Amino acid sequence: MNRSMACLASVFALGGMLGWNPAAADPPKPADLGAASLPNLRDAGGYKTRDGLFVRTGLLYRSGQLVKVRPADRDKLNALGLKAVYDLRTAAERKGAPDEPPEGAKEVWLDVLADSEEDMAGRVNKLLKDPKRATAELGGGRLEAMFATLYRELVALPSARKGLGRVFADLAEGDGLPAVVHCSSGRDRTGWAAAALLTLLGVPEEVVMEDFLRSNDLLLPAYKKPIEAFAKAGGDPAVLTAVVSVKAEYLRAALAEVRAKYGSIEGYFAEGLGIDAAGQKALKDRFLTRG
């Protein structure tokens, strides 16, 4: 599986190719932070658990890469008081688009896809420059199948388990909070990290899914013109839409992998990520409140 399939929009340089630069819950679902140059920057908290507790806000944020941040948005980012930035991208992604971290935040790089065997990013990037060929080779559900495989790898790969284990161990310690975790667009690698934590904390699965799919609401509007250009060049717009969005089936694939390998989310955190019962309790104590 492709070591850079997550957050394909940035990896495949859609900007250069197509002219784009870039829950039902109580309390109400967290709003994005209104940062136009960081459209998927949002609080990971704010949701109600099955037990009537609430996930604290102001502790953990999720985002796309911290690149080309506009001055007004940098002020918003700095105002969060972030102490740590967890970057889940590959070395190639970081080299092509180095982060602009907020003031006073340490950078922690964790390439969660380092152990993927194949590098298909170059191939798909090349295909996207030829919309007709991309449609022929990636259409018909092929791209969606690749993403589903990616999400299973985010659960199973040693590099993913090591990287996410480090993130959650640090969050349990709490010294580096508040923090932000990000990949390229904040959808896939970051989406799974957020979903795993919310699931462990006891947020209902349907609400976790809603949070996961919110990336589409925040990101897809920006791709309207590129998708139209892709179609005008002879490609199926559904193919490019699939490249830059998430689907419920992806998160379901990851959760199914968790159940198959570890039996439960608690088993995944304990056996897969190295976060034992004490560490899981520390996460819950830190992130949950009665309101």
C-alpha positions as CSV (number, residue, x, y, z in Angstrom):
1,M,0.0,0.0,0.0
2,N,1.1,3.5,-0.8
3,R,3.1,5.2,2.0
4,S,1.7,8.6,1.0
5,M,-1.9,7.8,0.2
6,A,-3.2,9.8,3.1
7,C,-4.2,13.3,2.5
8,L,-3.8,13.0,-1.2
9,A,-4.7,16.5,-2.2
10,S,-1.3,17.9,-1.0
11,V,0.7,14.8,-2.0
12,F,-0.5,15.0,-5.6
13,A,0.1,18.7,-5.9
14,L,-3.4,19.5,-7.1
15,G,-2.6,23.2,-6.7
16,G,0.0,23.2,-9.5
17,M,-2.0,20.9,-11.7
18,L,-5.4,22.6,-11.4
19,G,-4.6,26.1,-10.4
20,W,-5.7,25.9,-6.7
21,N,-3.6,27.1,-3.9
22,P,-4.3,26.6,-1.0
23,A,-23.3,15.6,15.4
24,A,-25.7,15.5,16.9
25,A,-23.9,16.2,20.2
26,D,-24.4,18.1,23.4
27,P,-22.9,20.7,23.6
28,P,-23.1,21.7,20.0
29,K,-20.4,20.2,17.7
30,P,-17.1,22.1,17.8
31,A,-16.9,24.8,15.2
32,D,-13.8,25.2,13.0
33,L,-11.6,28.1,13.9
34,G,-12.4,30.2,10.9
35,A,-8.9,30.1,9.6
36,A,-9.2,30.4,5.8
37,S,-5.7,29.2,5.1
38,L,-6.1,26.3,7.6
39,P,-9.7,25.2,6.7
40,N,-9.6,21.9,8.6
41,L,-8.2,23.4,11.8
42,R,-10.7,22.6,14.6
43,D,-11.0,21.5,18.2
44,A,-11.1,17.8,18.7
45,G,-13.2,18.1,21.8
46,G,-16.7,19.2,22.6
47,Y,-18.6,16.0,22.2
48,K,-20.8,14.1,24.7
49,T,-20.0,10.5,25.7
50,R,-22.4,7.7,26.2
51,D,-21.9,8.1,29.9
52,G,-23.0,11.8,29.9
53,L,-19.5,13.2,30.2
54,F,-18.0,15.7,27.7
55,V,-14.7,15.8,25.9
56,R,-12.8,18.9,27.0
57,T,-12.1,21.6,24.5
58,G,-8.9,23.7,24.2
59,L,-6.6,20.7,24.7
60,L,-6.2,19.0,21.4
61,Y,-6.7,20.4,17.9
62,R,-6.6,18.7,14.5
63,S,-5.5,20.3,11.3
64,G,-4.0,20.1,7.9
65,Q,-0.4,21.0,7.3
66,L,0.7,24.4,8.8
67,V,1.9,25.8,5.5
68,K,1.3,29.2,3.8
69,V,-0.6,30.4,6.9
70,R,-2.0,33.9,6.4
71,P,-1.1,36.5,9.0
72,A,-4.6,36.7,10.4
73,D,-4.8,32.9,10.7
74,R,-1.3,32.8,12.3
75,D,-2.6,35.1,15.0
76,K,-5.5,32.7,15.6
77,L,-3.0,29.8,15.7
78,N,-0.7,31.6,18.1
79,A,-3.7,32.5,20.4
80,L,-4.3,28.7,21.0
81,G,-1.1,28.6,23.1
82,L,0.0,25.3,21.5
83,K,2.9,23.6,23.1
84,A,3.4,20.7,20.6
85,V,2.8,20.1,16.9
86,Y,2.5,16.4,15.9
87,D,3.2,16.0,12.2
88,L,2.2,12.7,10.8
89,R,3.4,13.3,7.3
90,T,6.1,11.6,5.3
91,A,9.6,13.0,4.8
92,A,8.7,13.8,1.2
93,E,5.6,15.8,2.3
94,R,7.6,17.7,4.9
95,K,10.4,18.5,2.4
96,G,7.9,19.8,-0.1
97,A,5.9,21.8,2.4
98,P,7.7,22.5,5.7
99,D,5.5,23.5,8.6
100,E,5.4,27.0,10.0
101,P,4.8,26.1,13.6
102,P,3.2,28.5,16.0
103,E,5.2,30.4,18.5
104,G,6.6,28.4,21.4
105,A,5.5,25.0,20.1
106,K,7.9,22.0,19.7
107,E,7.6,20.0,16.5
108,V,7.3,16.2,16.8
109,W,7.6,14.4,13.5
110,L,6.0,10.9,13.3
111,D,5.9,9.3,9.8
112,V,3.0,6.9,10.5
113,L,3.3,5.5,6.9
114,A,7.0,4.8,7.0
115,D,6.5,1.0,6.8
116,S,4.2,1.0,3.8
117,E,5.8,-1.1,1.1
118,E,4.7,0.6,-2.1
119,D,5.0,4.2,-3.2
120,M,2.0,4.8,-5.4
121,A,1.9,8.6,-4.8
122,G,4.0,9.3,-7.9
123,R,1.9,7.1,-10.1
124,V,-1.4,8.7,-9.0
125,N,0.1,12.2,-9.2
126,K,1.0,11.4,-12.8
127,L,-2.4,10.0,-13.5
128,L,-4.2,13.0,-12.2
129,K,-2.4,15.2,-14.8
130,D,-4.2,13.1,-17.4
131,P,-7.8,13.1,-16.3
132,K,-9.0,10.6,-18.9
133,R,-6.3,8.1,-17.9
134,A,-6.9,8.8,-14.2
135,T,-10.6,8.0,-14.7
136,A,-9.8,4.8,-16.5
137,E,-7.3,3.5,-13.9
138,L,-8.7,5.0,-10.6
139,G,-12.4,5.0,-11.3
140,G,-14.9,2.2,-10.7
141,G,-14.2,2.1,-7.0
142,R,-10.5,1.4,-7.4
143,L,-9.4,4.5,-5.6
144,E,-11.8,4.0,-2.8
145,A,-10.5,0.4,-2.3
146,M,-7.0,1.9,-2.0
147,F,-8.1,4.3,0.7
148,A,-9.9,1.5,2.6
149,T,-6.6,-0.4,2.6
150,L,-4.8,2.7,3.8
151,Y,-7.1,2.9,6.8
152,R,-6.5,-0.7,7.7
153,E,-2.7,0.0,7.5
154,L,-3.2,3.0,9.8
155,V,-4.2,0.4,12.4
156,A,-1.8,-2.4,11.6
157,L,1.5,-0.8,10.4
158,P,4.3,-0.9,13.0
159,S,5.2,2.7,12.0
160,A,1.6,3.8,12.5
161,R,1.3,2.0,15.9
162,K,4.6,3.5,17.0
163,G,3.8,7.0,15.9
164,L,0.2,7.2,17.2
165,G,1.4,5.4,20.4
166,R,3.8,8.3,20.9
167,V,1.1,10.9,20.4
168,F,-1.3,9.3,22.9
169,A,1.4,8.7,25.4
170,D,2.3,12.3,25.3
171,L,-1.3,13.4,25.5
172,A,-1.8,11.2,28.6
173,E,1.2,12.8,30.3
174,G,-0.3,16.2,29.5
175,D,2.9,18.3,29.7
176,G,2.6,19.2,26.0
177,L,-1.0,20.4,26.0
178,P,-2.6,22.1,24.3
179,A,-1.4,20.4,21.1
180,V,-2.3,20.0,17.5
181,V,-2.0,16.8,15.4
182,H,-1.9,17.1,11.6
183,C,-1.1,15.4,8.3
184,S,-1.4,17.1,4.9
185,S,-5.1,18.0,4.8
186,G,-6.1,16.7,8.2
187,R,-8.5,14.1,6.8
188,D,-7.0,10.6,6.8
189,R,-4.1,10.1,9.2
190,T,-5.3,12.9,11.4
191,G,-8.9,11.7,11.0
192,W,-8.1,8.2,12.3
193,A,-6.1,9.6,15.2
194,A,-9.0,11.8,16.3
195,A,-11.6,9.0,15.7
196,A,-9.5,6.5,17.8
197,L,-9.2,8.9,20.7
198,L,-12.9,9.9,20.7
199,T,-13.9,6.2,20.5
200,L,-11.7,5.4,23.5
201,L,-13.2,8.3,25.4
202,G,-16.7,6.9,24.9
203,V,-18.1,9.2,22.2
204,P,-20.9,7.3,20.3
205,E,-19.7,5.8,17.0
206,E,-22.3,7.8,15.0
207,V,-20.9,11.0,16.5
208,V,-17.3,10.0,15.8
209,M,-18.4,9.3,12.2
210,E,-20.0,12.7,12.0
211,D,-16.8,14.4,13.2
212,F,-14.7,12.3,10.7
213,L,-16.9,13.3,7.8
214,R,-16.8,17.0,8.7
215,S,-13.5,17.2,6.8
216,N,-15.6,17.0,3.6
217,D,-17.7,20.1,4.6
218,L,-14.6,22.1,5.4
219,L,-12.4,21.1,2.5
220,L,-14.5,20.2,-0.5
221,P,-15.8,23.7,-1.2
222,A,-12.2,24.7,-2.0
223,Y,-11.9,22.0,-4.6
224,K,-15.0,23.1,-6.6
225,K,-13.0,24.7,-9.4
226,P,-10.3,22.0,-9.6
227,I,-13.0,19.4,-9.9
228,E,-14.8,21.3,-12.6
229,A,-11.5,21.7,-14.5
230,F,-10.8,18.0,-14.1
231,A,-14.2,17.2,-15.6
232,K,-13.7,19.7,-18.4
233,A,-10.4,18.0,-19.3
234,G,-12.3,14.7,-19.8
235,G,-12.1,13.2,-16.3
236,D,-14.9,11.8,-14.2
237,P,-15.3,14.4,-11.4
238,A,-16.1,11.6,-9.0
239,V,-12.5,10.4,-9.3
240,L,-11.0,13.7,-8.2
241,T,-13.7,14.1,-5.5
242,A,-12.7,10.7,-4.2
243,V,-9.1,11.9,-4.0
244,V,-9.8,14.9,-1.9
245,S,-12.6,13.6,0.4
246,V,-13.3,10.9,3.0
247,K,-16.0,8.3,3.1
248,A,-17.7,6.5,6.0
249,E,-16.4,3.2,4.6
250,Y,-12.8,4.3,5.3
251,L,-13.4,4.7,9.0
252,R,-15.5,1.5,9.1
253,A,-12.5,-0.3,7.6
254,A,-10.2,1.0,10.3
255,L,-12.6,0.1,13.1
256,A,-13.1,-3.4,11.6
257,E,-9.3,-3.9,11.6
258,V,-9.3,-2.9,15.3
259,R,-11.9,-5.4,16.1
260,A,-10.3,-8.1,14.0
261,K,-6.8,-7.7,15.5
262,Y,-7.4,-6.4,19.0
263,G,-11.1,-7.1,19.8
264,S,-11.9,-3.6,21.0
265,I,-10.6,-0.1,21.0
266,E,-9.2,-0.7,24.5
267,G,-7.3,-3.7,23.1
268,Y,-6.0,-1.6,20.2
269,F,-4.7,1.1,22.6
270,A,-3.1,-1.5,24.9
271,E,-1.6,-4.0,22.5
272,G,-1.3,-1.9,19.4
273,L,-0.2,1.4,20.7
274,G,1.3,0.5,24.1
275,I,-1.1,2.6,26.1
276,D,-2.0,0.3,29.0
277,A,-5.0,0.5,31.3
278,A,-3.3,3.2,33.5
279,G,-2.5,5.2,30.4
280,Q,-6.0,4.9,29.1
281,K,-7.3,6.1,32.4
282,A,-4.9,9.0,32.3
283,L,-6.3,10.0,28.9
284,K,-9.9,9.8,30.2
285,D,-9.1,11.8,33.3
286,R,-7.4,14.4,31.2
287,F,-9.9,14.8,28.4
288,L,-13.3,14.1,30.1
289,T,-15.3,16.4,32.3
290,R,-18.8,16.5,33.7
291,G,-19.5,19.7,31.9
